[in-house]
Amino acid sequence: MKDFATSDSPAVQTQLDRLAALSLPQGRFGLETIRELLARLGNPQARIPPTFHVAGTNGKGSTCAYLRAILEAEGLRVHTATKPHLVRYNERIRIAGKLISDELLAELLGQVLDIGEDLSPSFFEVTAAATFLAFAATPADACVIEVGLGGRFDATNVLERPAACGIASLGIDHEAFLLRHEAGVPQEPLARIAFEKASIARPGVPLVTQAYPEPAREAVIRTAEALGAKLYMRNRDWSAPVRNTIRYQDDVGVSQFPLPTLAGAHQADNAALAVAMLYHQSMVPISPRAMADGIRNARWPARLQLLGEGPLTALVPGRRVWLDGGHNPDAGAAIAEFFGASIGENPNANSAQAEPVEASAQRIHLIIGMLEAKDPGAIVGPMRDHLRSVSVVPAPGHEAHPPEAFAPHTALPVRAFADVASALAALPPQGDVLIAGSLYLAGEVLRLNLEAPD
């Protein structure tokens, strides 16, 4: 039930219970069901504002956050669809800047579930259909839509002509779905991932991407050519070296942008992708001033988020508690880079929240909860030189790795606790804290610390 959240609204809870009962029929792949479901609803996806559609393994949610912040800095009304939710299902659908209301959410979910009952739609297909209904019903200037899983068969991949499509960083994740055996597709794992993500491309529509290693790069190029997209690839068609600023350059000219407030060096790359998507589209005019303001103002919870005052952080007074939902090796590398980049310096120099720290504080107490399906070394391995202690907690509502799964990846003792509060209370008196390993865990932490996204 944790996947689908709970609600204080009885009307919403009724529909969430119906969503929780859905499952994807074994072996069913394709867009036929979502297309039929949308047809019965009058094809709302054809009536939504110009859309920015973003796929990727890591960074796609942050890229969406930058796109939304930039568009709103221009004074535009923006609909946003991101996933997964952290605390409330409503987080998946933001209408003109506000989370969807309980009343409208219950109405739309009920409408989709009723009209598509005989189709046996999946959770993601119902969510996508309800999202398109919401976006079509309320006037706005632009939409930002995050791909859920993969791209080729994702339920959002029914848009005919987005303003632009984007692909963030690529890595190996969701192997059972994205690397399943199939004839006629790339066989090298990263190339297959690239093919699946790049398949959101549309004829004549800009497809803007990061730079990738071979053979992923070639897979993106081939897929874009096959689908007739206009490909703009980083370090081929545009560049954005990052130093004290983001220096964006393409064949039109050069622009300078501030570094993001969001923590982590990788966030500058995500911001650069958002900028490149906006520069290479023509449906929604955006000024450089709005780009700069949006980069500064963007927020994205549970991605190297510094928690505020609350019931959980009160258990470790005077210490910083970071939260990250990352759970794959690329996420682990980005987290390790953040904590290892400036021992003895401010690890978040661009954040207004940050304060100077002592070198000793840069060795982090890790509290981790990770689903059994994930690599237990994904976070602990890259972080091993930056850890003071390792505490293992459950991933709420899911089968999670036990402490012994993490032991081979660290020389430190690994201790088990019943929950995050117990783990925090048992920490030694010095050192900052990182809670990581699962977005389900991150959502529970935000809920308990009274920091649910709004």
C-alpha positions in Angstrom: 0.0 0.0 0.0 2.9 2.3 0.5 3.4 2.6 -3.2 0.1 4.3 -3.5 0.0 6.3 -0.3 -2.8 6.9 2.0 -5.1 9.9 2.3 -7.0 11.8 4.9 -9.8 12.2 2.3 -12.2 9.2 2.3 -13.0 9.9 -1.3 -9.4 9.8 -2.4 -8.7 6.8 -0.2 -11.4 4.9 -2.0 -9.7 5.5 -5.3 -6.2 4.8 -3.9 -7.5 1.4 -2.7 -8.7 0.7 -6.2 -5.3 1.7 -7.6 -3.6 -0.6 -5.1 -5.5 -3.5 -6.5 -4.2 -3.0 -10.0 -1.4 -5.0 -11.5 0.3 -5.1 -14.9 -0.7 -8.3 -16.7 2.3 -10.6 -17.0 4.2 -10.1 -20.3 2.1 -7.1 -21.4 4.2 -4.3 -23.0 3.2 -1.6 -25.3 1.0 1.5 -25.4 -2.2 -0.1 -26.7 -4.0 0.0 -23.4 -3.2 3.6 -22.5 -4.1 4.7 -26.0 -7.5 3.0 -25.8 -8.1 4.4 -22.3 -7.3 7.9 -23.5 -9.5 7.5 -26.6 -12.5 6.6 -24.3 -11.7 9.8 -22.4 -11.7 12.0 -25.5 -7.9 12.0 -26.0 -7.1 14.7 -23.4 -3.4 14.4 -24.1 -4.1 16.2 -27.5 -5.5 19.2 -25.7 -2.8 20.0 -23.1 -0.4 23.0 -23.4 3.1 22.8 -25.0 4.9 20.0 -23.1 8.5 19.3 -22.0 8.9 15.5 -21.8 12.0 14.3 -19.8 13.4 10.8 -19.5 16.7 9.5 -17.9 18.0 7.2 -15.2 19.2 9.9 -12.8 18.5 13.6 -12.9 15.2 13.7 -14.8 13.2 14.8 -11.8 15.7 17.6 -11.0 15.7 18.6 -14.7 11.9 18.9 -14.5 12.2 21.0 -11.3 14.5 23.4 -13.2 12.1 23.5 -16.1 9.2 24.3 -13.9 11.1 26.9 -11.9 12.4 28.7 -15.1 8.9 28.7 -16.7 7.4 30.0 -13.6 10.1 32.7 -13.3 8.9 33.9 -16.7 5.5 34.4 -15.2 3.9 31.4 -16.9 1.3 29.0 -15.5 2.8 25.5 -15.5 1.3 22.0 -15.1 3.8 19.4 -13.8 3.7 15.6 -13.6 6.5 14.0 -11.6 7.0 10.6 -9.9 7.1 8.9 -7.6 5.3 10.7 -4.8 7.1 10.9 -1.5 4.3 11.4 1.0 1.0 12.1 -0.8 -0.1 10.7 -4.2 -1.2 14.3 -5.0 2.5 15.2 -5.5 2.3 13.4 -8.9 0.0 16.0 -10.4 0.6 19.7 -10.0 -1.9 22.0 -11.7 -0.8 25.6 -12.4 1.7 25.4 -9.6 -0.5 23.8 -7.0 -0.8 20.2 -5.9 -4.1 18.7 -7.3 -6.9 19.0 -4.8 -8.3 15.9 -3.0 -11.7 16.6 -4.6 -10.5 16.8 -8.2 -8.1 13.9 -7.7 -10.8 11.6 -6.4 -13.1 12.6 -9.3 -10.5 12.0 -12.0 -9.2 8.7 -10.6 -12.7 7.5 -10.3 -13.6 8.5 -13.9 -10.5 6.8 -15.3 -10.9 3.6 -13.2 -14.6 3.3 -14.1 -14.2 3.9 -17.9 -11.2 1.6 -18.2 -12.2 -1.2 -15.8 -12.5 -3.8 -18.6 -9.1 -2.9 -20.0 -7.2 -4.0 -16.8 -5.0 -0.8 -16.8 -1.9 -0.6 -14.7 -1.3 1.9 -11.9 0.9 4.0 -14.2 -1.7 4.0 -17.0 -4.5 5.2 -14.8 -2.2 7.9 -13.3 -1.1 9.1 -16.7 -4.7 9.3 -17.9 -5.8 11.2 -14.9 -2.9 13.6 -15.3 -3.8 14.3 -18.9 -7.4 14.9 -17.9 -6.3 17.4 -15.3 -3.9 19.2 -17.6 -6.5 19.5 -20.4 -9.2 20.9 -18.1 -7.2 23.8 -16.7 -5.6 26.6 -18.9 -1.9 26.9 -18.6 1.1 28.0 -20.7 3.2 24.9 -20.5 3.5 21.4 -19.1 6.5 19.5 -17.7 6.1 15.7 -17.7 8.6 13.3 -16.2 8.8 9.8 -17.7 8.2 7.1 -15.1 10.1 4.0 -16.2 12.1 3.7 -19.4 10.4 5.7 -22.1 9.4 3.5 -25.0 6.5 1.9 -23.2 6.0 4.4 -20.5 2.4 5.5 -20.2 3.3 9.1 -20.8 4.8 8.3 -24.2 1.6 9.1 -26.1 2.4 12.8 -26.8 2.2 13.6 -30.5 4.3 16.8 -30.6 5.9 18.1 -27.4 7.8 21.4 -27.4 10.9 19.4 -26.6 12.0 16.0 -25.3 15.0 15.6 -23.0 17.2 12.8 -21.7 19.1 13.2 -18.5 22.0 10.9 -17.3 21.9 7.2 -18.2 22.8 4.3 -16.0 21.8 0.7 -15.3 18.6 0.4 -13.3 15.3 -1.5 -13.4 17.1 -4.3 -15.2 14.1 -6.7 -15.0 12.0 -4.4 -17.1 14.5 -2.4 -19.2 16.9 -5.2 -20.0 14.5 -8.0 -20.6 15.2 -10.2 -23.6 13.8 -8.8 -26.9 14.8 -9.3 -30.5 15.8 -6.3 -32.6 17.0 -4.0 -29.9 20.5 -3.2 -28.7 22.0 -5.9 -26.6 24.7 -4.0 -24.7 23.1 -3.0 -21.4 23.8 0.8 -21.5 22.9 1.0 -25.2 19.6 -0.8 -24.5 18.9 1.7 -21.7 19.7 4.6 -24.1 17.4 3.1 -26.7 14.5 2.8 -24.3 14.9 6.4 -23.0 15.5 7.9 -26.5 12.3 6.3 -27.7 10.3 9.2 -26.4 11.6 11.2 -29.4 9.0 12.5 -31.9 9.3 13.4 -35.6 10.5 17.0 -36.0 10.7 17.6 -32.3 13.9 18.6 -30.5 15.5 15.8 -28.6 18.0 17.3 -26.2 20.4 15.1 -24.3 23.4 14.9 -22.1 26.7 13.4 -23.3 27.1 9.7 -23.1 29.8 7.0 -23.5 29.8 4.7 -26.4 27.8 2.7 -27.3 24.9 4.6 -25.5 25.8 7.7 -27.6 25.4 5.7 -30.8 22.1 4.2 -29.6 20.7 7.6 -29.0 21.8 8.9 -32.4 20.3 5.9 -34.2 17.1 6.1 -32.3 16.7 9.8 -32.9 17.4 9.3 -36.6 14.9 6.4 -36.9 12.1 8.5 -35.2 12.9 11.6 -37.2 13.7 13.8 -34.2 16.0 16.8 -34.2 18.9 15.7 -32.0 20.9 18.2 -29.9 23.5 16.3 -27.9 25.8 17.8 -25.3 29.4 18.3 -26.4 28.3 17.8 -30.0 25.6 20.4 -30.5 25.8 22.4 -27.3 28.1 22.6 -24.3 28.0 23.8 -20.7 31.3 23.7 -18.8 30.8 24.3 -15.1 33.2 26.3 -13.0 32.0 29.3 -11.0 29.1 29.6 -13.4 27.4 27.5 -16.1 28.8 28.7 -19.4 26.2 27.6 -21.9 27.1 27.6 -25.6 25.6 26.5 -28.9 25.7 27.6 -32.5 23.7 30.8 -31.6 26.0 32.1 -28.9 27.2 32.0 -25.3 25.2 32.6 -22.1 26.3 32.6 -18.4 24.1 31.2 -15.7 24.5 31.0 -11.9 25.2 27.7 -10.2 22.1 26.0 -8.7 21.1 26.3 -5.1 20.3 22.5 -5.1 23.2 20.6 -3.5 25.6 18.5 -5.5 27.9 19.2 -8.5 25.6 17.1 -10.7 22.8 19.6 -10.3 24.6 22.1 -12.6 24.4 19.4 -15.3 20.7 19.0 -14.7 20.2 22.7 -14.9 22.2 22.9 -18.1 20.0 20.3 -19.7 16.9 22.3 -18.8 18.4 25.4 -20.3 19.4 23.5 -23.5 15.8 22.1 -23.9 14.4 25.6 -23.6 16.9 27.1 -26.1 16.2 24.4 -28.7 12.4 24.7 -28.7 10.3 27.5 -30.2 6.8 27.0 -28.6 7.4 28.8 -25.3 9.7 31.9 -25.4 11.9 32.2 -22.3 14.3 35.0 -21.3 17.8 34.4 -20.0 16.8 36.3 -16.8 14.0 33.7 -16.2 16.6 30.9 -16.7 18.9 32.4 -14.2 16.2 33.0 -11.6 14.7 29.5 -12.1 18.1 27.9 -11.6 18.5 29.7 -8.3 14.9 29.1 -7.2 14.4 25.4 -8.1 13.6 23.0 -5.3 13.5 19.2 -5.5 12.8 17.2 -2.2 14.8 14.2 -1.1 17.8 14.9 -3.4 20.6 15.9 -1.1 18.0 17.8 0.8 19.1 19.4 4.1 16.3 18.7 6.5 14.9 21.5 8.5 13.8 21.6 12.2 11.4 18.8 13.0 10.8 15.8 15.2 13.5 13.7 13.6 16.2 16.3 13.4 15.5 17.2 17.0 17.0 13.8 17.9 20.4 15.0 16.8 20.4 18.7 17.8 23.1 21.0 16.3 23.9 18.5 13.5 23.0 18.5 9.8 20.8 15.7 8.5 20.8 15.2 4.7 18.2 13.1 2.9 18.6 11.5 -0.5 16.3 8.9 -2.2 19.1 7.7 -4.5 19.4 3.9 -4.8 21.6 3.0 -7.8 25.4 3.2 -8.4 25.2 6.5 -10.3 23.3 8.1 -7.5 25.9 6.7 -5.0 28.7 8.2 -7.0 27.0 11.6 -7.1 26.4 11.5 -3.3 30.0 10.4 -2.7 31.3 13.2 -4.9 29.2 15.7 -2.9 30.5 14.7 0.5 34.1 14.0 -0.7 34.6 17.1 -2.8 35.5 19.5 -0.1 36.7 18.0 3.2 36.8 20.7 5.7 34.9 23.1 3.4 31.3 24.0 2.9 30.0 20.9 0.9 27.0 23.0 -0.4 28.7 26.3 -1.1 25.9 27.5 -3.4 23.1 26.9 -0.8 21.8 29.6 1.4 21.2 26.9 4.0 24.8 25.9 4.2 27.2 26.9 6.9 31.0 26.3 7.3 31.9 23.0 8.8 35.0 21.4 10.4 36.9 18.8 8.5 35.9 16.1 10.9 32.2 16.7 10.3 32.6 15.6 6.7 32.7 11.9 7.7 29.0 11.0 7.7 26.8 8.7 9.7 24.8 6.8 7.1 21.3 5.5 7.8 20.3 3.3 4.9 17.2 1.4 3.9 17.1 -0.2 0.5 14.8 -2.5 -1.4 16.0 -6.1 -1.8 15.9 -5.7 -5.6 18.6 -2.9 -5.5 22.3 -3.3 -5.3 23.3 -3.1 -1.6 26.7 -1.6 -2.6 25.2 1.2 -4.7 25.4 3.8 -1.9 27.7 2.2 0.7 30.4 1.3 -1.7 31.1 4.8 -3.1 30.6 6.3 0.3 32.9 4.0 2.2 35.8 6.5 2.6 33.4 9.2 4.0 31.5 7.2 6.6 31.7 7.2 10.4 29.0 4.6 10.9 26.4 2.5 9.0 22.9 1.9 10.4 20.3 -0.1 8.5 16.6 0.5 8.8 13.6 -1.0 7.0 12.3 0.4 3.7 8.7 1.1 4.8 6.2 -1.3 3.2 8.7 -3.3 1.2 11.2 -6.2 1.6 14.5 -4.6 2.4 18.1 -5.7 2.6 19.3 -6.9 6.0 22.4 -5.5 7.6 24.6 -8.4 6.4 23.9 -7.4 2.8 25.8 -4.1 3.3 28.7 -5.6 5.4 30.9 -6.6 2.4 30.9 -3.0 1.1 32.2 -1.3 4.3 34.9 -2.0 6.9 32.7 -0.5 9.6 30.3 -2.4 11.8 26.8 -2.5 10.4 24.0 -2.1 13.0 20.2 -2.7 12.6 17.5 -0.5 13.9 13.7 -0.7 13.8 13.3 2.7 12.3 15.0 6.0 11.5 14.2 7.6 14.9 15.9 4.7 16.8 18.9 4.9 14.5 19.2 8.7 15.0 18.9 8.4 18.8 21.7 5.9 18.9 24.3 7.9 17.0 27.5 9.1 18.7 27.5 12.8 19.6 29.5 14.1 16.6 29.1 14.1 12.8 26.5 14.9 10.3 24.0 12.4 9.1 22.9 11.1 5.6 19.6 9.1 5.3 19.6 7.4 1.9 18.8 4.3 -0.2 15.1 4.5 -1.1 12.5 7.0 -2.1 10.1 5.1 0.1 12.3 5.7 3.1 12.8 9.3 2.0 9.0 9.9 1.9 8.7 8.4 5.4 11.4 10.7 6.7 9.8 13.8 5.3 6.4 12.7 6.7 7.9 12.1 10.2 9.9 15.4 10.1 6.7 17.3 9.1 8.3 18.3 5.7 5.8 16.8 3.2 6.2 18.5 -0.2 3.5 21.1 -1.0 
